[in-house]
Amino acid sequence: MGSFSIWHWLIVLVIVMLIFGTKKLRNIGTDLGGAVRGFKEGMREGDKAAEPPAPAQVTGKTVEGEVREKSEHRA
């Protein structure tokens, strides 16, 4: 009543291949692989977005200017 032997697993594999066919099983494997790959890429992008931005570099220069009203037309 313990675990299945190798012969049990081979019989199950043959039955699954007869029911679904090798093409269907290949398509399922391809879809599953693509989903896992997409998940990993999403996790990498999420890690990059969670990183704190680099601190601004201070150059010691002062920039002077004045604030003007926003105009509708620019020349």
Secondary structure, DSSP 8 states (H G I E B T S, - for coil): --S--HHHHHHHHHHHHHHH-HHHHHHHHHHHHHHHHHHHHHHHHHHHHHS--------------------S---
